[in-house]
Structure formats: structure tokens, C-alpha cells
Amino acid sequence: MFSSFITSRIVATLSALAVILVGCSAGIWQLNRADQKIRLGESLATKLQMPILNANADSLTLEQAAERRIVARGRFIQDEAIWLDNRPRPIPEGGSGSVGQSGFYLMMPLRLEGKQSVLWVNRGWAPRNNQNRIELPPVNTTDEVVLIEGVAFPHPGKVYELGQKGDVVARPRIEQNFDLALEAQSHSWTQLAFIVRESYTSKNDGLIRNWPLPTNGVDRHYAYAFQWFALALLGFVFWLINGFIKYRRELVINGDRV
């Protein structure tokens, strides 16, 4: 039986083993991703209950500010805006909308009032023009002092990026990702070590801020994990059944009782 199942079926055995390993590995990865999102959601929910920080009054580090609510007062530096491309429309849990719609995150530096420092703000999402990539959506930005409220994060989220970053001098700046350290090197100002994702407000500025919860997509990860584990199981069952068929054939050929 050992010869029928393994020794005489080396290629089939190795192929089945590869399918099982890939399926199990991918399934475990999906479960880990779901667990990461759940823990991130729990951490964020806990920190959102903590007192609101003030970027103008406090000297905040990334560790102190991460996932905390923050208010900041200052003027936007409109000429230094960065449009992050290939960002899906934010749809909150249980919300409705065109999930697959692509657009921009608008990153804009806010010069803090009463301080010699800058805070980068993810002001929200706006749809892109699919016919003309460099045509930017209309967004209203005042020259007056504004008060913004949001949640601090290390970065606005990353997407897969090919090639080098664009020219920081070119306008408008359309980038795939935002590099806080690179922006600090490219400008003479002092900036805070985190970005603030502006929370939903009633501002009529043309931006959408219906930010989804970190736990969005957990059910999808569980579904993907089930599919990968099912593939691994099917690979094993297929290998096992074919082994039994081969074993029975060998018994018949050898004249043994089936």
C-alpha cells in the first residue's frame, strides 16, 4: 500500500503536498489578517474613549498620539497638497455606496496656529476623473484659520507602488503613497511625527470622510480562509482517492481479492 500511495506516485504526492501547504499557509494568513483587524479595532475603540489631545498645546510624539483623537487649529498650506491616487471610496460598516469607485485621498499640511510646526492632515476622499488622470476633483479650502478634529495615525495607508516617487516640485502632486519622513526632508519646516485623518464633519468642501472601521472585511478574511483550507482538503482527498484506485487496480492485476 505504501508503494501504491507514495513510492510509485512521487510527482502526484509532491503536487498534492504543494497544494496542501499553499492552501493551509494562505488560510492561516487570512485568519491572522482577521485577527490583526480585530485587535486593531479593539485598540482603536479603547483609545477613542480617552481625552482629546490638542496639537497646538501639547508636544506630542507618535507613541502618545497614535490612534488618539486630536484637535488642531491652523491654516492649510494649499500649494503643498498631495493627492494620493488609487484609493477606494470609504464606505462605513453597514453603509452603502460604490465600493469599487476609485479616487484620491487629499493630504494637506496644516500650519499650526501659535507654533512653528506643521501637521499633515488626511482631509478626506474625492472621486477621480477616469478620463483624465491629472484632472483633480473640485475641493473647497479656505484661507482662514480652521479647527479640525480627527484621529492620529503613522501614515494614511499604503498601496502597491511601482517605480520611484514623483517629483516633489511638480504640481499638482499625485502620488501613490505618502512618506512623512521624505516630506520632512523636502521642506524647511518642522512637522509632527504623525498624520491626522480628519473625522466626519458637516463641512461642505467636496470631500467624503465616512471612514470605515478597522474591522471592516473580517468576514471576508474568514471566507477566504475557508476557501483556502477547502482547497487544501480537496487536494488531500483527490490524492487519497486516486491512491486507493491505483491500489485496487494493482490488487486485480496481481490476482488478489478486491
Secondary structure, 3 states (H helix, E strand, C coil): CHHHHCHHHHHHHHHHHHHHHHHHHHHHHHHHHHHHHHHHHHHHHHHHCCCCEECCCCCCCHHHHCCCEEEEEEEECHHHCEEEEEEECCCCCCCCCCCCCEEEEEEEEEEECCCCEEEEEEEEEEECCCCCCCCCCCCCCCCCCEEEEEEEECCCCCCCCCCCCCCCCCCCEEECCCCHHHHHHHCCCEEEEEEEEECCCCCCCCCECCCCCCCCCHHHHHHHHHHHHHHHHHHHHHHHHHHHHHHHHHHHHCCCCC
